[in-house]
Amino acid sequence: MLELLPAPPVDPLWELTAAYGADDRPERLNLVLGVYRDEAGTTPVMRAVREAEIVLADRSASKEYRGLSGNTAFNRAMLRTVLGSGGGAAGGPAAVPGDGPAARATAIQTVAGTGALRLLADLVRHTRPGTTVWISDPAYVNHRPIMEAAGLRVRTYRWVGADGHHDAAGMLEDLRQAGRDEVVLLQGCCHNPTGVDPSARTWADLADLAGRNGWVPLVDLAYHGLGDGLEADLAPTRMLAERLPELLIAVSCSKNFGLYADRTGCAIVLSPSARALRHVDTALQNAARTLYSMPPEHGAAIVATILEDEALRASWQAELDTMRGRIRANRAALTLQLADLGRPALAAVLAGQKGMFSTLPLNEEQMLRLRGEFAIYGTTTGRINIAGIQAERIPCLARGIAAVSGA
Ligand SMILES: Cc1ncc(COP(=O)(O)O)c(C=O)c1O
């Protein structure tokens, strides 16, 4: 039977990582994968995570099955953290005090951000079979495959202009075609792959458009805390939650808690209707049951322990601030050096970007030269991980970029 399997497409990022592994040049630089690295080049376990793990080990809770919604303390803490107020109806839409957005929201623990995107896509398909999801062009590499795997149609909206800055007019013009009960996938901050985010004004315009035309935003939050700070990075999502009746949110704890391998995240859904929320809960649980049944407990227990303890939470936020500071310093140094090397236009594009990634305005041929001549690995579409580089290597990166960029 398996002889019949046609050659499936290979993930280009993993192919690049394999090519990097086979490269024996000592100066080689891997800026492909989206993981944070410190000055020592390692991806550290955050201090608050270590401390929470010690607390959990001492507690030695049973490993008995959890429910389909996962860790309910985690779900509640995530609702409060993401939406900023109120109690929330995590793990079942019970009556909740308060009238903030969290009071009309439900959350289910998922297998990281990817699992949240897939569960929400399944929810959309069950609610409106065959509806369209709009994603940015370019988008996070997995957005289209996840939405299509769930049986949804995908269309794209413009994201960056020829000048490398956010194309607000193009985006809004494209999204004027999004109709009632269609879904618009928006990255809440630190857009992957471009590092380009909408202005506050454009976010408000998007809320107006969604309110007028009846499409539902699906906000993908994977980098909050790594752009302008946790509260600032969550502000657009909270504004949408305040202003719109319905909202879908996929949250990843992979980057901002450094829990990449523990597969930790949640799907949040807002609706003014308690009945709809009850149905949403059951639909999400049913989707989880057929995909993986219950999510893994460890990462969610760590996050709940941190967010529920004032001192641990403060320690986590301080370390997140340090990570953000390092990313910003890297970008600023690269910008400065590109300007010094006579590449002011490139420097201006980079200076306007945020978060872990930058997309350089370089074509495939230039990116291949960067790899071949300078042993610098980014994607062929120009994405590099700004958080993956040590400060001492930035001059070499700037020289490589300046050399291949020509003008
Ligand atoms: C925009 C975006 N969304 C979601 C994810 C999925 O993250 P996770 O590892 O939590 O599944 C990523 C990971 O790189 C991402 O960049």
The ligand as an SDF file (V2000), in Angstrom:
LIG
                    3D

 16 16  0  0  0  0  0  0  0  0999 V2000
    2.8400   33.3200   14.0090 C   0  0  0  0  0  0  0  0  0  0  0  0
    2.9510   31.9940   14.6720 C   0  0  0  0  0  0  0  0  0  0  0  0
    1.8440   31.3920   15.1030 N   0  0  0  0  0  0  0  0  0  0  0  0
    1.8840   30.1920   15.7090 C   0  0  0  0  0  0  0  0  0  0  0  0
    3.0750   29.5310   15.8940 C   0  0  0  0  0  0  0  0  0  0  0  0
    3.0340   28.1620   16.5250 C   0  0  0  0  0  0  0  0  0  0  0  0
    3.7600   28.0760   17.6710 O   0  0  0  0  0  0  0  0  0  0  0  0
    3.7810   26.7770   18.5850 P   0  0  0  0  0  0  0  0  0  0  0  0
    5.2060   26.3300   18.6010 O   0  0  0  0  0  0  0  0  0  0  0  0
    3.3080   27.2590   19.9080 O   0  0  0  0  0  0  0  0  0  0  0  0
    2.8950   25.7530   17.9980 O   0  0  0  0  0  0  0  0  0  0  0  0
    4.2660   30.1140   15.4580 C   0  0  0  0  0  0  0  0  0  0  0  0
    5.5500   29.4430   15.6210 C   0  0  0  0  0  0  0  0  0  0  0  0
    6.5630   29.7590   15.1010 O   0  0  0  0  0  0  0  0  0  0  0  0
    4.2000   31.3820   14.8260 C   0  0  0  0  0  0  0  0  0  0  0  0
    5.2820   32.0090   14.3840 O   0  0  0  0  0  0  0  0  0  0  0  0
  1  2  1  0
  2  3  1  0
  2 15  2  0
  3  4  2  0
  4  5  1  0
  5  6  1  0
  5 12  2  0
  6  7  1  0
  7  8  1  0
  8  9  2  0
  8 10  1  0
  8 11  1  0
 12 13  1  0
 12 15  1  0
 13 14  2  0
 15 16  1  0
M  END
$$$$
